[in-house]
Amino acid sequence: MGVIIDSEKSTIQEVQKSQFVREIDILFIAPFLFYISRKKGLTKTDRYIILIIAIATLVYNLHNYLKNKN
């Protein structure tokens, strides 16, 4: 029975860590990528690629954050 309780605690801790990482991605990484995608020193192709990565980062992490929110 102790193994089951330890397993549940570690799963909860892993989800909490994952949620924290998702929050960082949503609040800092995605906006930073949006900002970089607006830089004029980049080629149009590079800007679009970074913009797509920013959108994908935001959508993926926000979806998973909301799905796992308790």
C-alpha positions, 0 to 999 in steps of 0.5 A: 500500500505504501508503494501506491501512495508513493506512486500517487505522490510522485505522479501529482508532483510530476503533474505540478512540475509540468504545469509550472513548465507550461505556465512558463511557456505560456507566459514567457516563451510564447510571447517572447517568440511573438516579439522575435517574429516581429523583428525587422532584421529577420527574413520573411521566411524566418519571421513566419517560422518563428511565428508558427512556433510561437502559435504552436507553443501557445496553443499546445501548452495552453490546451494541456494546461487547461486539460490538466488543471485541477 
